[in-house]
Amino acid sequence: SKNEEFKNLLKQKKISNKYVTIFFGRLADKDDSKLNISFVTKKKIGNAVKRNKIKRRLRNIVNEAVKKVSLKFNYSYLVIAKATMLNNKYTIIKETLLADFKRIK
């Protein structure tokens, strides 16, 4: 069912910037009380160490977004990272992503 959920999310709304692409939408039979978010880093980006670094950064940013922006818990999110995340400062990426999460209404 996980694969089906990914395919459904890819058909729904998306917001893109130079660091990530965020697909979001409502999925049927999902629990609205907790955040449903997935992070994807492609193998093309680099080795496992680099990909995990990107995922750690994304997790950290989303934790702050939950506190500051009040993410919608009735949406499911799919965050696909781009290679530009590796070479840029964490603070710049964080500001860009928080602005994008604010746009999701």
Secondary structure as the mmCIF struct_conf table of DSSP 4:
data_model
#
loop_
_struct_conf.conf_type_id
_struct_conf.id
_struct_conf.beg_label_comp_id
_struct_conf.beg_label_asym_id
_struct_conf.beg_label_seq_id
_struct_conf.end_label_comp_id
_struct_conf.end_label_asym_id
_struct_conf.end_label_seq_id
HELX_RH_AL_P HELX_RH_AL_P1 LYS A 2 LYS A 11
BEND BEND1 GLN A 12 GLN A 12
STRN STRN1 LYS A 13 SER A 16
BEND BEND2 LYS A 18 TYR A 19
STRN STRN2 VAL A 20 GLY A 25
TURN_TY1_P TURN_TY1_P1 ALA A 28 ASP A 29
TURN_TY1_P TURN_TY1_P2 ASP A 32 SER A 33
BEND BEND3 LYS A 34 LYS A 34
STRN STRN3 ASN A 36 VAL A 40
HELX_RH_3T_P HELX_RH_3T_P1 LYS A 43 ILE A 45
HELX_RH_AL_P HELX_RH_AL_P2 ALA A 48 LYS A 68
TURN_TY1_P TURN_TY1_P3 VAL A 69 VAL A 69
TURN_TY1_P TURN_TY1_P4 PHE A 73 ASN A 74
BEND BEND4 TYR A 75 TYR A 75
STRN STRN4 SER A 76 ALA A 81
HELX_RH_3T_P HELX_RH_3T_P2 ALA A 83 MET A 85
TURN_TY1_P TURN_TY1_P5 LEU A 86 ASN A 87
BEND BEND5 ASN A 88 ASN A 88
HELX_RH_AL_P HELX_RH_AL_P3 TYR A 90 ARG A 103
#
